[in-house]
């Protein structure tokens, strides 16, 4: 495969109607989604909008990858597609202006119907055997969906192989900085894709696999005052000075232990001081 004029030459191409006119982007990230649909061609046509004969006027992507590994490109990689919605990644907002969106054909979560079957997000019933025939499923809870345990249909092996090959190509072409999920960047609190059945680690590692030099990750403090502690927990004394870090203080992440981040202060009078802070009060800075 090769990318020419921001398109993968080997793939079927038609541009979606749902693309920001005359707006180009420099892709730095890839956002991974599922289609919430069962049929690849139907999902493709929906995301094409009017160009695919659908009534959809609000969403698109750059690529749709079917379960057999085939793919359709519906937006050049340097154009702003509509896939991320209201979004934030660390300090960066509006991922549509910075990211390639890849949709993988998968229905997403199904809730139990109480009779041994399942109901998808569109209200369609599926039997347990239908899910098994589709490729099997993973059982997992998810607080964004509700209090039940949900069925998450597995992605097909051919689909994952194709997606990974495409992502390797994108890393080489555009120096992609990170692969992220739609759930990870969604600011509305209800997106769940691509879900727990997706092997996200196999994609996140691509950034390191292809020539990136490891550096501490730069973050900014997002709290008014953040305690800097001597260990990963509330029971540890504060590192004093400075004791606390103010909003906007730049720090370099050295290591993370669950919810706690070991950081080095990167600016100001206390640059070089090391300590632990709660990771939820740090925003990643993307250069």
HELIX and SHEET records of a PDB file:
HELIX    1   1 UNK A   40  UNK A   48  1                                   9    
HELIX    2   2 UNK A   49  UNK A   52  5                                   4    
HELIX    3   3 UNK A   95  UNK A   97  5                                   3    
HELIX    4   4 UNK A  128  UNK A  134  1                                   7    
HELIX    5   5 UNK A  157  UNK A  174  1                                  18    
HELIX    6   6 UNK A  182  UNK A  185  1                                   4    
HELIX    7   7 UNK A  201  UNK A  204  1                                   4    
HELIX    8   8 UNK A  206  UNK A  209  1                                   4    
HELIX    9   9 UNK A  279  UNK A  281  5                                   3    
SHEET    1   A 2 UNK A   3  UNK A   4  0                                        
SHEET    2   A 2 UNK A   7  UNK A   8 -1                                        
SHEET    1   B 6 UNK A  12  UNK A  13  0                                        
SHEET    2   B 6 UNK A  71  UNK A  73  1                                        
SHEET    3   B 6 UNK A  63  UNK A  65 -1                                        
SHEET    4   B 6 UNK A  99  UNK A 104  1                                        
SHEET    5   B 6 UNK A  29  UNK A  34  1                                        
SHEET    6   B 6 UNK A 178  UNK A 181  1                                        
SHEET    1   C 2 UNK A  19  UNK A  24  0                                        
SHEET    2   C 2 UNK A  79  UNK A  81 -1                                        
SHEET    1   D 2 UNK A  88  UNK A  89  0                                        
SHEET    2   D 2 UNK A  92  UNK A  93 -1                                        
SHEET    1   E 5 UNK A 125  UNK A 126  0                                        
SHEET    2   E 5 UNK A 118  UNK A 120 -1                                        
SHEET    3   E 5 UNK A 109  UNK A 112 -1                                        
SHEET    4   E 5 UNK A 149  UNK A 153 -1                                        
SHEET    5   E 5 UNK A 137  UNK A 141 -1                                        
SHEET    1   F 5 UNK A 274  UNK A 278  0                                        
SHEET    2   F 5 UNK A 260  UNK A 265 -1                                        
SHEET    3   F 5 UNK A 250  UNK A 257 -1                                        
SHEET    4   F 5 UNK A 217  UNK A 221 -1                                        
SHEET    5   F 5 UNK A 282  UNK A 284 -1                                        
SHEET    1   G 2 UNK A 225  UNK A 227  0                                        
SHEET    2   G 2 UNK A 244  UNK A 246 -1                                        
END                                                                             
